[in-house]
């Protein structure tokens, strides 16, 4: 079941919400939580009931291991062994379902063997809830998990707003909320805030992200078929995918936060205007924040983190990003994507070290320097997204070659007349040519480029959803996020008629555009 489906919006959500508050209103809090667990399991089973048993078995095993790992339960040596077994079991399941075929294919290619495995269907959300359970085991071993019941643990893992594609929640964030009697009391404010966030996220997904897919997919499909794209076609496809992924993931994050808010709970912030980042370090503090947090706390720091001397620190950083890339997908394109971002981060940290030696502060470049830093960062991110999107290495090579101008600086045919009229000398000086090399060239002009440009402006300038509703602390930590261009520029949401009308229009618009249900891009990870 998808958030952007009629059965979820018109049936599952209202029934789950009404029964949760009706049961909880009578003081039957444990029963209300049990209902929410049952609804979340039904939500998961809707996709494929076969893997519900896998999820349930994993819940029982990890909860039992968590109890055995507490310092008071058993001796240090046995606890260390149990922790290793627990982590191995979780990673083993993830490795089998997600990486077995990739490993066999890699061995076959390297050794010339012909091993085969049957097609293995990846259980939905396994990448996300595996990390949550590993963090829980590690913290149990450290003595950082307080006493709670199996029901609370099940809801921590399976709570449907975050089960499929995050955020990757931490037990310290969610378990105390389940014990708060306030979540069982219905309020119009919680519903209004949650519904507004859900409507904004649905609009981002259905209208903006899915709209961009029509510009991104033809370019990557043509490159995969061996077509040499022109400069403009390749960059048009790259920018379209950059925006498709942005609004798809941002939309899912908004919907997840909104759904949790309807139930009186807050999820951690997972997305904070990442295309406004002034460098790659800043980007990873804004994009998939909870994944960055997990990799930092449970991989980078145990490897030595920033405490490493000299090159060791950068090796730790590179190893973390390589694993982060492989977490996203079983393919060499994802490994290279992680390696590229690891290289970006190493260069960024080295540059900061040079600046400190020269006595230069981060903001010493002024407004122009900040704008330039954002632009450079965004271009670097867009180039890396080509590896993320490409079906294979050859497709990525073809796209990147075209973007580098190795196939000539071809521009959309619709620009020929304006360029000849305004600056005819540019054509011979730069060796420009006009027109596309595959039938979808018309996609990018005149409709595509202005649409891409408009969404870029929104991503770079407009406040995000959490900032617009910051008065109501929609996410964890409960802090009121500043509007980066000044509060006077953008109004903040409040429960009033005007905002209700805007929310209603966005919701109806999205519902009418849901002619075909499309999965969220992060579902494949």
PLY file of the C-alpha trace (Angstrom):
ply
format ascii 1.0
element vertex 525
property float x
property float y
property float z
element edge 524
property int vertex1
property int vertex2
end_header
0.00 0.00 0.00
1.33 3.39 -0.96
0.70 6.77 0.64
-0.24 8.07 -2.82
-3.03 5.56 -3.42
-6.79 5.90 -3.06
-7.10 2.86 -0.80
-4.63 4.39 1.65
-6.04 7.93 1.64
-9.74 7.11 1.52
-9.88 3.86 3.49
-6.83 2.76 5.49
-5.87 6.13 6.99
-9.30 7.32 8.17
-10.24 3.91 9.62
-6.90 3.56 11.43
-7.05 7.11 12.77
-10.64 6.99 13.99
-10.25 3.64 15.75
-6.95 4.67 17.35
-8.51 7.72 19.03
-11.77 5.93 19.82
-9.95 3.10 21.60
-7.48 5.43 23.31
-10.19 7.82 24.53
-11.50 5.19 26.92
-8.15 4.89 28.69
-7.34 1.68 26.81
-3.91 2.94 25.78
-2.25 -0.44 25.39
-5.13 -1.63 23.24
-4.83 1.52 21.11
-1.13 0.87 20.60
-1.93 -2.74 19.78
-4.40 -1.56 17.16
-1.72 0.68 15.64
0.71 -2.27 15.49
-1.93 -4.44 13.82
-2.74 -1.70 11.32
0.97 -1.22 10.55
1.42 -4.95 9.96
-1.63 -4.96 7.68
-0.15 -1.97 5.83
3.09 -3.91 5.32
1.36 -7.18 4.37
-0.66 -5.39 1.68
2.50 -5.28 -0.45
3.42 -8.95 -0.03
2.01 -11.10 2.81
4.85 -13.62 2.43
7.37 -11.29 4.04
5.16 -10.48 7.01
6.41 -13.68 8.66
10.01 -12.59 8.10
9.31 -9.24 9.74
7.54 -10.84 12.72
10.29 -13.41 13.29
12.87 -10.65 13.13
10.93 -8.63 15.70
10.82 -11.53 18.16
14.51 -12.42 17.76
15.77 -8.85 18.04
13.61 -8.03 21.04
14.84 -11.16 22.81
18.45 -10.36 21.97
17.96 -6.80 23.18
16.82 -8.09 26.57
19.81 -10.45 26.82
22.22 -7.66 25.88
21.38 -5.38 28.82
24.31 -5.15 31.28
22.26 -6.69 34.10
21.23 -9.72 32.05
24.50 -11.58 31.54
28.29 -11.33 31.56
30.35 -9.00 29.40
31.93 -11.69 27.24
28.61 -13.40 26.48
26.99 -10.06 25.73
29.73 -9.27 23.22
29.11 -12.57 21.46
25.34 -12.02 21.46
25.80 -8.56 19.97
27.95 -9.97 17.19
25.36 -12.68 16.50
22.52 -10.15 16.44
24.30 -7.80 14.05
25.32 -10.74 11.85
21.75 -12.05 11.68
20.34 -8.66 10.65
23.06 -7.96 8.12
22.84 -11.55 6.87
19.15 -11.16 6.03
19.79 -7.82 4.36
22.77 -9.24 2.49
20.87 -12.26 1.20
17.82 -10.42 -0.05
19.60 -7.33 -1.34
23.11 -8.35 -2.36
23.19 -12.10 -3.12
22.51 -11.73 -6.84
24.92 -8.79 -7.08
27.67 -10.84 -5.41
27.09 -13.84 -7.71
27.07 -11.63 -10.80
30.31 -9.95 -9.71
32.03 -13.31 -9.08
30.81 -14.64 -12.46
32.19 -11.59 -14.24
35.54 -11.74 -12.45
36.10 -15.51 -12.52
34.21 -16.46 -15.67
31.90 -18.78 -13.75
28.24 -19.40 -14.50
26.61 -19.50 -11.09
22.96 -18.51 -10.94
20.40 -17.76 -8.25
16.68 -17.53 -8.59
15.30 -14.03 -8.61
15.13 -12.73 -5.05
12.44 -10.16 -4.28
13.67 -7.47 -1.90
11.38 -7.18 1.15
10.01 -3.67 1.30
11.70 -1.42 3.86
14.29 -3.99 4.95
17.17 -1.53 4.50
15.50 0.90 6.89
14.22 -1.33 9.65
17.46 -3.35 9.65
19.41 -0.25 10.68
16.83 0.57 13.36
17.15 -2.89 14.89
20.96 -2.83 14.78
21.00 0.54 16.57
18.64 -0.90 19.19
20.93 -3.90 19.80
24.06 -1.75 20.06
22.37 0.63 22.50
21.05 -2.31 24.54
24.63 -3.57 24.79
25.73 -0.11 25.94
22.99 -0.02 28.59
21.18 2.89 26.93
17.78 1.23 26.44
15.28 1.60 29.26
12.72 -1.06 30.21
9.76 -1.46 27.86
7.43 -4.13 26.56
7.28 -6.12 23.36
4.27 -4.11 22.14
6.21 -0.85 22.33
9.16 -2.43 20.53
6.91 -3.71 17.74
5.43 -0.25 17.22
8.90 1.31 17.26
9.92 -0.87 14.31
6.64 -1.17 12.38
4.95 2.24 12.81
3.63 2.57 9.26
4.51 6.23 8.50
8.23 5.41 8.70
8.30 1.64 8.09
8.91 1.60 4.34
11.29 4.47 3.55
12.24 6.12 6.81
13.15 8.22 8.55
15.41 5.76 10.40
14.07 6.38 13.88
15.91 5.87 17.16
14.36 4.11 20.14
15.10 7.11 22.38
12.95 9.24 20.11
9.91 6.98 19.78
9.52 4.77 22.86
8.93 7.70 25.29
6.20 9.02 22.99
4.30 5.73 23.19
4.07 6.22 26.96
2.74 9.78 26.68
-1.01 9.85 27.45
-1.32 13.00 25.32
-0.99 11.08 22.06
-4.31 9.31 22.71
-6.27 12.58 22.98
-7.57 13.83 19.68
-7.03 17.51 18.84
-7.97 19.55 15.81
-4.52 21.14 15.80
-2.73 17.80 15.44
-5.06 16.80 12.62
-4.72 20.15 10.84
-0.92 20.21 11.05
-0.63 16.58 10.00
-3.10 16.89 7.14
-1.38 20.02 5.85
2.02 18.31 5.81
0.52 15.25 4.15
-1.15 17.38 1.46
2.08 19.26 0.75
4.00 15.98 0.49
1.38 14.37 -1.74
1.48 17.40 -4.07
5.27 17.21 -4.23
5.15 13.53 -5.13
2.19 13.34 -7.51
2.43 16.68 -9.30
6.07 17.78 -9.09
8.19 14.61 -8.78
6.09 12.44 -11.10
5.90 15.36 -13.52
9.69 15.54 -13.64
9.89 11.80 -14.35
8.55 12.52 -17.83
11.68 14.56 -18.55
14.25 12.41 -16.74
13.26 8.92 -17.88
13.53 9.46 -21.68
17.08 10.77 -21.43
18.36 7.92 -19.25
16.44 5.35 -21.30
17.98 6.68 -24.53
21.47 6.59 -23.00
20.86 3.01 -21.84
19.92 2.05 -25.41
23.20 3.40 -26.77
22.02 6.77 -28.06
24.61 9.56 -27.85
22.72 12.46 -26.32
23.43 16.08 -27.02
24.80 18.36 -24.33
21.40 19.89 -23.59
19.56 16.56 -23.62
21.97 15.02 -21.12
21.93 18.01 -18.79
18.16 18.30 -19.17
17.76 14.68 -18.10
20.23 15.09 -15.23
18.53 18.21 -13.86
15.11 16.62 -14.28
16.18 13.59 -12.23
17.87 15.84 -9.66
14.50 17.53 -9.12
12.44 14.34 -9.40
14.43 12.70 -6.60
14.34 15.87 -4.49
10.57 16.29 -4.59
9.91 12.55 -4.39
11.97 12.06 -1.23
10.93 15.42 0.22
7.30 14.54 -0.48
7.60 11.16 1.25
9.30 12.78 4.24
6.51 15.37 4.54
3.82 12.70 4.31
5.56 10.53 6.93
5.89 13.46 9.35
2.30 14.52 8.67
0.91 11.04 9.26
2.79 10.68 12.53
1.55 14.11 13.62
-2.05 13.02 13.02
-1.45 10.32 15.64
0.07 12.84 18.04
3.66 11.73 17.47
6.74 13.40 16.02
9.31 11.82 13.74
12.88 13.09 13.44
13.59 15.56 10.67
14.99 13.75 7.64
15.06 16.42 4.97
16.02 20.07 5.35
16.32 21.91 2.00
19.50 20.04 0.94
19.88 21.95 -2.34
20.49 25.09 -0.29
23.69 23.52 1.03
26.85 25.62 0.68
29.13 22.56 0.56
28.96 18.76 0.56
29.36 18.57 4.35
26.33 20.83 4.66
24.48 18.74 2.05
24.81 15.56 4.14
23.53 17.43 7.18
20.37 18.17 5.22
19.79 15.12 2.95
18.54 11.87 4.53
19.56 13.21 7.91
18.71 10.06 9.85
20.83 7.87 7.56
23.77 10.25 7.98
23.22 10.11 11.74
23.22 6.30 11.78
26.36 6.04 9.63
28.09 8.59 11.83
27.14 7.05 15.21
27.36 3.34 14.37
30.04 3.22 11.68
32.16 6.36 11.29
32.77 6.97 15.00
33.47 3.28 15.82
36.00 3.29 12.95
37.78 6.18 14.65
35.87 9.11 13.22
37.61 12.46 13.40
40.05 11.16 16.00
42.07 9.41 13.30
45.46 10.96 12.57
46.19 12.30 9.10
44.98 10.05 6.30
43.18 7.69 8.73
40.38 10.20 9.19
39.82 10.43 5.45
39.94 6.65 5.05
37.24 6.39 7.72
35.17 8.94 5.82
35.64 7.18 2.49
34.77 3.77 3.97
31.60 5.19 5.51
30.45 6.72 2.24
31.25 3.56 0.26
29.05 1.56 2.63
26.42 4.29 2.45
26.47 4.04 -1.32
26.16 0.26 -1.27
23.30 0.54 1.25
21.32 2.41 -1.40
21.56 -0.33 -3.98
23.29 -3.53 -5.08
25.25 -2.24 -8.05
28.58 -0.71 -9.00
26.87 2.56 -9.88
25.90 2.96 -6.21
29.41 2.03 -5.07
30.87 4.69 -7.37
28.24 7.18 -6.22
29.33 6.59 -2.63
33.00 6.86 -3.65
32.34 10.13 -5.45
30.57 11.63 -2.45
33.35 10.32 -0.22
35.85 12.12 -2.46
33.73 15.26 -2.32
33.76 15.13 1.49
37.51 14.53 1.69
38.16 17.50 -0.60
35.72 19.62 1.40
37.41 18.79 4.72
40.85 19.46 3.23
39.63 22.81 1.91
38.32 23.73 5.35
41.70 22.84 6.86
43.45 25.10 4.32
41.02 27.94 5.06
41.68 27.64 8.78
45.43 27.78 8.19
44.92 30.92 6.11
42.71 32.45 8.78
39.65 32.59 6.52
36.17 32.10 8.01
33.42 30.14 6.31
31.36 33.22 5.51
34.25 35.43 4.44
33.19 35.31 0.77
30.08 37.37 1.40
26.76 36.94 -0.36
28.36 36.32 -3.75
30.63 33.68 -2.28
27.69 31.95 -0.64
25.70 31.91 -3.89
28.73 30.53 -5.76
29.23 27.85 -3.10
25.60 26.76 -3.41
25.85 26.61 -7.19
29.07 24.56 -7.18
27.62 22.17 -4.57
24.39 21.71 -6.51
26.23 20.96 -9.76
28.46 18.43 -7.96
25.38 16.75 -6.47
23.59 16.68 -9.85
26.60 15.04 -11.51
26.69 12.37 -8.78
22.95 11.70 -9.18
23.69 10.45 -12.72
25.49 7.46 -11.19
22.61 7.04 -8.74
20.01 6.92 -11.53
21.84 5.12 -14.34
20.89 1.48 -14.92
24.55 0.47 -15.33
28.05 1.88 -15.67
27.83 2.21 -19.46
24.67 4.32 -19.18
26.37 6.53 -16.60
29.46 6.88 -18.81
27.32 7.86 -21.79
25.37 10.46 -19.81
28.46 11.99 -18.20
30.30 12.12 -21.55
27.41 14.03 -23.09
27.22 16.37 -20.10
30.95 17.07 -20.51
30.34 18.13 -24.11
32.26 15.25 -25.65
29.44 14.79 -28.14
29.39 18.48 -29.01
27.66 21.41 -27.38
24.20 20.72 -28.70
21.43 23.03 -27.51
17.64 22.69 -27.86
16.39 23.56 -31.33
14.07 26.17 -29.83
17.08 28.27 -28.81
18.48 28.61 -32.33
16.53 31.72 -33.31
17.13 33.65 -30.03
20.88 32.92 -30.07
21.24 33.89 -33.73
19.37 37.12 -33.07
21.09 38.16 -29.83
24.63 36.75 -30.08
25.35 35.14 -33.46
29.10 35.18 -32.74
28.61 32.52 -30.05
27.73 29.85 -32.63
31.12 29.67 -34.40
33.06 30.65 -31.26
31.73 27.72 -29.20
30.95 25.36 -32.05
27.29 25.31 -31.09
24.73 23.15 -32.83
21.01 23.00 -32.30
18.55 20.15 -32.22
18.47 16.80 -30.46
19.75 13.39 -31.35
16.72 11.42 -30.21
12.97 11.95 -30.61
12.43 13.33 -27.13
14.33 16.56 -27.78
11.03 18.42 -27.90
10.48 17.46 -24.25
13.03 20.01 -23.12
11.82 22.97 -25.13
9.72 24.99 -24.79
7.85 23.30 -21.91
10.57 21.35 -20.16
13.27 23.91 -19.49
11.00 26.55 -17.89
9.41 23.84 -15.74
12.83 22.58 -14.63
13.91 26.15 -13.95
10.82 26.88 -11.85
11.33 23.83 -9.65
15.01 24.71 -9.21
14.00 28.14 -7.95
11.54 26.55 -5.50
14.20 24.14 -4.20
16.78 26.92 -3.85
14.67 29.72 -2.41
11.37 28.58 -0.90
11.17 27.49 2.76
10.59 23.81 3.39
7.45 22.38 4.95
8.92 22.11 8.45
9.86 25.80 8.33
6.39 26.82 7.14
4.81 24.98 10.09
7.59 25.66 12.56
5.25 27.25 15.13
3.83 23.80 15.78
7.14 21.89 16.05
6.19 19.18 13.54
9.48 17.25 13.80
12.10 16.13 16.30
14.01 17.80 17.77
11.17 20.20 18.63
12.93 23.34 17.54
11.53 26.21 15.50
13.47 26.31 12.28
14.40 29.79 11.03
13.49 30.97 7.56
16.88 31.41 5.95
15.86 34.47 3.93
14.18 36.20 6.84
10.80 35.56 8.45
9.27 38.59 6.77
9.69 37.10 3.31
7.60 33.96 3.82
4.46 33.69 5.94
4.21 30.78 8.35
1.24 28.43 8.45
-1.54 28.79 10.97
-5.01 27.22 11.26
-6.96 29.79 9.25
-9.38 29.76 6.33
-6.83 30.85 3.72
-4.37 28.11 4.58
-7.19 25.56 4.75
-8.21 26.50 1.21
-4.65 26.17 -0.09
-4.31 22.77 1.59
-7.64 21.64 0.14
-6.68 22.74 -3.37
-3.32 20.93 -3.14
-5.04 17.77 -1.88
-7.76 17.78 -4.56
-5.23 18.60 -7.29
-3.08 15.67 -6.21
-6.03 13.28 -5.98
-7.15 14.15 -9.49
-3.61 13.56 -10.83
-3.36 10.09 -9.28
-4.42 8.34 -12.48
-1.69 5.76 -11.99
0.05 4.93 -8.72
3.84 5.33 -8.85
6.17 4.04 -6.17
8.45 6.35 -4.25
12.01 6.21 -5.55
13.43 5.22 -2.16
11.22 2.12 -2.06
13.79 0.36 -4.26
16.45 0.79 -1.58
0 1
1 2
2 3
3 4
4 5
5 6
6 7
7 8
8 9
9 10
10 11
11 12
12 13
13 14
14 15
15 16
16 17
17 18
18 19
19 20
20 21
21 22
22 23
23 24
24 25
25 26
26 27
27 28
28 29
29 30
30 31
31 32
32 33
33 34
34 35
35 36
36 37
37 38
38 39
39 40
40 41
41 42
42 43
43 44
44 45
45 46
46 47
47 48
48 49
49 50
50 51
51 52
52 53
53 54
54 55
55 56
56 57
57 58
58 59
59 60
60 61
61 62
62 63
63 64
64 65
65 66
66 67
67 68
68 69
69 70
70 71
71 72
72 73
73 74
74 75
75 76
76 77
77 78
78 79
79 80
80 81
81 82
82 83
83 84
84 85
85 86
86 87
87 88
88 89
89 90
90 91
91 92
92 93
93 94
94 95
95 96
96 97
97 98
98 99
99 100
100 101
101 102
102 103
103 104
104 105
105 106
106 107
107 108
108 109
109 110
110 111
111 112
112 113
113 114
114 115
115 116
116 117
117 118
118 119
119 120
120 121
121 122
122 123
123 124
124 125
125 126
126 127
127 128
128 129
129 130
130 131
131 132
132 133
133 134
134 135
135 136
136 137
137 138
138 139
139 140
140 141
141 142
142 143
143 144
144 145
145 146
146 147
147 148
148 149
149 150
150 151
151 152
152 153
153 154
154 155
155 156
156 157
157 158
158 159
159 160
160 161
161 162
162 163
163 164
164 165
165 166
166 167
167 168
168 169
169 170
170 171
171 172
172 173
173 174
174 175
175 176
176 177
177 178
178 179
179 180
180 181
181 182
182 183
183 184
184 185
185 186
186 187
187 188
188 189
189 190
190 191
191 192
192 193
193 194
194 195
195 196
196 197
197 198
198 199
199 200
200 201
201 202
202 203
203 204
204 205
205 206
206 207
207 208
208 209
209 210
210 211
211 212
212 213
213 214
214 215
215 216
216 217
217 218
218 219
219 220
220 221
221 222
222 223
223 224
224 225
225 226
226 227
227 228
228 229
229 230
230 231
231 232
232 233
233 234
234 235
235 236
236 237
237 238
238 239
239 240
240 241
241 242
242 243
243 244
244 245
245 246
246 247
247 248
248 249
249 250
250 251
251 252
252 253
253 254
254 255
255 256
256 257
257 258
258 259
259 260
260 261
261 262
262 263
263 264
264 265
265 266
266 267
267 268
268 269
269 270
270 271
271 272
272 273
273 274
274 275
275 276
276 277
277 278
278 279
279 280
280 281
281 282
282 283
283 284
284 285
285 286
286 287
287 288
288 289
289 290
290 291
291 292
292 293
293 294
294 295
295 296
296 297
297 298
298 299
299 300
300 301
301 302
302 303
303 304
304 305
305 306
306 307
307 308
308 309
309 310
310 311
311 312
312 313
313 314
314 315
315 316
316 317
317 318
318 319
319 320
320 321
321 322
322 323
323 324
324 325
325 326
326 327
327 328
328 329
329 330
330 331
331 332
332 333
333 334
334 335
335 336
336 337
337 338
338 339
339 340
340 341
341 342
342 343
343 344
344 345
345 346
346 347
347 348
348 349
349 350
350 351
351 352
352 353
353 354
354 355
355 356
356 357
357 358
358 359
359 360
360 361
361 362
362 363
363 364
364 365
365 366
366 367
367 368
368 369
369 370
370 371
371 372
372 373
373 374
374 375
375 376
376 377
377 378
378 379
379 380
380 381
381 382
382 383
383 384
384 385
385 386
386 387
387 388
388 389
389 390
390 391
391 392
392 393
393 394
394 395
395 396
396 397
397 398
398 399
399 400
400 401
401 402
402 403
403 404
404 405
405 406
406 407
407 408
408 409
409 410
410 411
411 412
412 413
413 414
414 415
415 416
416 417
417 418
418 419
419 420
420 421
421 422
422 423
423 424
424 425
425 426
426 427
427 428
428 429
429 430
430 431
431 432
432 433
433 434
434 435
435 436
436 437
437 438
438 439
439 440
440 441
441 442
442 443
443 444
444 445
445 446
446 447
447 448
448 449
449 450
450 451
451 452
452 453
453 454
454 455
455 456
456 457
457 458
458 459
459 460
460 461
461 462
462 463
463 464
464 465
465 466
466 467
467 468
468 469
469 470
470 471
471 472
472 473
473 474
474 475
475 476
476 477
477 478
478 479
479 480
480 481
481 482
482 483
483 484
484 485
485 486
486 487
487 488
488 489
489 490
490 491
491 492
492 493
493 494
494 495
495 496
496 497
497 498
498 499
499 500
500 501
501 502
502 503
503 504
504 505
505 506
506 507
507 508
508 509
509 510
510 511
511 512
512 513
513 514
514 515
515 516
516 517
517 518
518 519
519 520
520 521
521 522
522 523
523 524
